[in-house]
Amino acid sequence: MSWLNSVRNVIPFVVKKETPDNLWHKCKGCGQMVFTKELEDNLNVCPKCDHHDRIGPKARFRHLLDEGSCSELPAPKVPEDPLKFRDSKRYADRLKAARTNAAETDALVNARGTILGNKVVVGVQDFAFMGGSMGLAVGEAFVRGVEAAIADKCPYVIFTASGGARMQEGILSLMQMPRTTVAIQMLHDAGLPYIVVLTDPTSGGVMAAYAMLGDVQIAEPKATLAFTGRRVIESTIREKLPDDFQTSEYYLDHGMLDMVVHRRDLRERLATVIGYLTASRQAA
C-alpha cells in the first residue's frame, strides 16, 4: 500500500473518488490512452493514429444508416449445438457466454435501411461473438439477408469480420461456404448488387467464401485480411513476406480490392457506389 493510500485510510474526511473503468481506451494501434467518449464521437477511430477499432452491428448501423431508417431483421432459428460438441467447455455454454458478452444472438446481424436515401439491406459480422466465426446461424442469416434484399429489390452490403469457420460445428460450418455462394448467385440472377466491406480481421473460411465474391470490394484501412496466418505461409514457401502483407493496402496494390475507404467517408462512398450500380436498373 502506498504512503498516500495509508494517509487516506486514517483520515476519515478525505473523499475517495472513484474513476469509471471505461473512461479511457488504450489504442491498439499507437498504445496511447484516448477518452472513450472522444473515440466514440470519432466513429471508433483513434484521433491520434487513425487506427480503426473493431465495432459491432449496432454501432455500425448507427454510423451508416440514415436516422430512423434502421430496422433489424429477426435472427434466424437454427439447431444449436448440433454435434453436441465439447472441448474445455461445452459449446452450449460458450454460446450462452457469447450472447451475454456481445448482446447478440449470433455473429451476423442484418438490418433494412437507407444510406443517403438509397434503400439497402446491410449485414454486419460481430467479431466480439466467438471471433465472428461462421456456423449454421451465420450462414442462415446471410441467406436471409440476401432474400430480404431480393424482396426489397435493393443491394445487399456485408461487413465481414471473422476468424473463419466455427470449429464447434465441424463440417456443418463448412457447408455454409457453398450456401452463401448460391445465395450470392440468387442476388445476381435478380440483377442486384452485392457489395463487400472487409474489416479487421477477416480470415479463414469467410475470406475464402462470401468475403471475396463482391461486385465491389471495399476495405477499411490497415485491416488484417488473410486466408491463413503469416507464419504458416512463410514456413510453407520458405520465404520472408513483406511487412504489409495481408493488409488492406497490400491487397489494393495487388488488385484484390477496388478501394480502401476511411470509416468517416464510408457512408458517402457506399451511397455513390450503390447509386452507380442501381442507376441502370432504375432507368429500366
Residue pairs with C-beta under 8 A, 6 or more apart in sequence:
1 9
7 14
8 14
8 16
22 36
23 35
23 36
24 33
24 34
24 35
24 36
25 33
25 34
25 35
25 36
25 39
25 53
26 32
26 33
26 34
27 33
27 34
27 46
27 48
27 49
27 51
27 53
28 51
28 53
29 46
29 49
29 50
29 51
29 222
30 46
30 48
30 49
30 51
32 46
32 48
32 49
34 46
34 47
34 48
38 47
39 45
39 46
39 47
39 53
43 63
43 263
43 264
44 52
44 53
44 54
44 55
44 59
44 263
45 51
45 52
45 53
45 262
45 263
45 264
46 53
50 221
50 262
51 222
52 199
52 200
52 220
52 221
52 222
52 223
52 263
54 127
54 128
54 161
54 199
54 200
55 63
56 102
56 104
56 124
56 126
56 128
57 104
57 109
57 111
57 124
57 126
60 122
60 124
60 159
61 70
61 72
61 111
61 113
61 122
61 124
62 70
63 263
63 266
63 267
64 113
64 115
64 122
64 266
64 267
64 270
65 111
65 113
65 114
65 115
65 120
65 122
66 113
66 114
66 115
66 116
66 117
69 112
69 113
69 114
70 111
70 112
70 113
71 111
71 112
71 113
72 109
72 110
72 111
73 109
73 110
73 111
73 112
73 121
73 141
73 144
73 145
73 148
75 104
75 105
75 106
75 109
75 137
75 141
76 137
76 140
76 141
76 144
78 136
78 137
78 140
79 136
80 92
80 95
81 90
81 91
81 92
81 95
81 168
82 136
82 169
82 172
83 91
83 168
83 169
83 170
83 172
84 91
85 91
85 168
85 169
85 170
87 168
91 168
94 130
94 168
95 130
98 129
98 130
99 105
99 129
101 128
101 129
102 126
102 128
102 129
104 126
104 129
105 137
106 129
106 135
106 137
106 138
106 141
107 125
107 126
107 127
107 129
107 130
107 131
107 132
107 133
107 134
107 135
107 137
107 138
107 162
108 123
108 124
108 125
108 126
108 132
108 137
108 138
108 141
108 142
108 145
109 123
109 124
109 126
109 141
110 121
110 122
110 123
110 124
110 141
110 144
110 145
110 148
111 121
111 122
111 124
112 119
112 120
112 121
112 148
112 152
113 120
113 122
114 120
115 267
115 270
115 271
115 274
116 267
116 268
116 271
117 271
118 154
118 271
118 274
118 275
118 278
119 152
119 153
119 154
120 149
120 154
120 155
120 156
120 157
120 270
120 274
121 145
121 146
121 148
121 149
121 152
121 154
121 155
121 156
121 157
122 156
122 157
122 158
122 159
123 141
123 142
123 145
123 156
123 157
123 158
123 159
124 158
124 159
124 161
125 132
125 138
125 158
125 159
125 160
125 161
125 162
125 206
126 132
126 161
127 161
127 162
127 163
127 201
130 166
131 162
131 163
131 164
132 160
132 161
132 162
132 163
132 206
133 162
133 163
133 164
133 165
133 166
133 167
133 173
134 162
134 164
134 165
134 166
134 173
134 176
134 177
134 205
134 206
134 209
135 165
135 166
135 168
135 169
135 172
135 173
135 176
136 169
136 172
136 173
136 176
138 166
138 176
139 173
139 175
139 176
139 179
139 180
142 158
142 176
142 179
142 180
142 183
142 210
143 179
143 180
143 183
145 156
145 158
146 156
146 183
146 184
146 186
146 187
147 183
147 186
148 156
149 155
149 156
149 187
149 192
150 186
150 187
150 190
150 192
153 190
153 192
154 192
154 278
155 192
155 193
155 194
155 195
155 274
155 277
155 278
156 187
156 192
156 193
156 194
156 195
157 195
157 196
157 197
157 270
157 274
158 194
158 195
158 196
158 197
158 210
158 211
158 214
159 197
159 199
160 196
160 197
160 198
160 199
160 202
160 206
160 207
160 210
160 211
161 199
161 200
161 201
161 202
162 201
162 202
162 203
162 204
162 206
162 207
162 211
163 201
163 203
163 204
164 203
164 204
164 205
164 206
164 207
165 173
165 174
165 176
165 177
165 204
165 205
165 206
166 173
167 173
173 205
174 205
176 205
176 209
177 205
177 208
177 209
177 210
180 209
180 210
181 209
181 210
181 213
184 194
184 210
184 213
187 193
187 194
188 194
191 281
192 281
193 215
193 216
193 273
193 274
193 277
193 278
194 213
194 214
194 215
195 214
195 215
195 216
195 218
195 270
195 273
195 274
195 277
196 210
196 211
196 212
196 213
196 214
196 216
196 217
196 218
197 218
197 219
197 220
197 266
197 270
198 211
198 217
198 218
198 219
198 220
198 223
198 225
198 248
198 257
199 219
199 220
199 223
200 220
200 222
200 223
200 224
201 223
201 224
201 225
201 226
202 211
202 223
202 224
202 225
202 226
203 224
203 225
203 226
203 227
203 228
204 227
204 228
207 225
207 226
207 227
208 227
212 256
215 277
216 258
216 259
216 273
216 277
217 256
217 257
217 258
217 259
218 257
218 258
218 259
218 260
218 261
218 266
218 269
218 270
218 273
219 225
219 248
219 251
219 252
219 257
219 259
219 260
219 261
220 248
220 260
220 261
220 262
220 263
220 266
221 248
221 249
221 260
221 261
221 262
222 247
222 248
222 249
223 247
223 248
224 246
224 247
225 246
225 247
225 248
225 251
226 246
230 241
230 245
230 246
233 241
234 240
234 241
242 250
244 250
248 257
248 260
249 260
251 257
252 259
252 260
259 269
261 269
